[in-house]
């Protein structure tokens, strides 16, 4: 059991008392499965610590940790320089993403140019790509999502996703909408793929861990847990668990890849 009671001023959000300690985490829905798995492992070692994991998107998590509303902000996007001074980003996982289509869309692979044309709204039906007279329905995430920023930076060369597309609050919602909507295309973490949607290769290269590692598959982001510059002992213990080698089998089981050893980044 963790026999720890924090002195006033040592950290902001963990609380002492009969109910034990609390650790609050929010942000990227792409990292929620990883955070929840780590919370379960952490709870077995430290049963008096309650870990609460919520979503909202990367930029929600960054703002909330910076404003001291939570202890850890999850993000798969790097904040603009100077935006959130005093934060440190701790790499926890490489997040591979996939473009997914409704199973009725007869497309197995897309070039980056085609992806940019679709998500910018310049291609509005599948006829020019697959020969199908089927409207293109772009399904994606809100501007607060790091996953959307990864798509724009990695595949759209910094261009923006068409505003007329369907915007949803989580990757799970994107998957459900693509599965249910004829002509739909969206994007989500590779770990969330299932039989209700079909993954699309990029330039003839399907997603695989080896393709990401070899640099042949470009659609991935670095997931980081952001904290204040001097996190408290409970946060440090949680970071040590999720970044440790013993947790990597679980990380891979969930569809993530380990970050490069020793990588660390600051947000300000």
Number of C-alpha atoms within 10 A of each C-alpha: 10 12 7 13 12 15 9 8 7 12 18 16 15 22 17 14 7 7 10 16 21 17 20 18 28 30 31 31 27 30 26 17 17 20 25 16 16 20 22 14 17 18 16 11 11 18 15 17 23 18 20 14 21 17 19 17 29 32 23 20 29 30 18 19 25 21 12 16 16 23 27 29 32 36 31 29 23 21 20 9 10 10 13 18 14 15 25 20 25 22 25 28 25 22 24 24 26 24 23 28 29 24 20 15 19 15 19 16 18 17 14 15 12 19 20 23 16 22 28 20 19 11 17 17 18 19 13 11 14 13 11 15 11 16 14 22 25 25 25 30 24 18 17 18 27 28 31 22 24 20 28 18 16 16 21 21 12 13 15 17 24 17 14 12 19 17 15 16 17 20 21 15 16 24 28 13 21 26 23 14 16 17 23 26 30 25 25 26 24 22 17 15 19 11 8 14 23 23 25 20 18 22 16 12 15 17 22 13 15 10 13 18 11 10 9 15 22 18 21 21 23 22 29 26 29 28 28 24 14 13 19 18 14 20 19 12 13 21 19 13 17 24 19 12 12 10 16 18 12 15 23 16 11 15 20 27 21 20 18 12 9 7 10 13 13 18 20 16
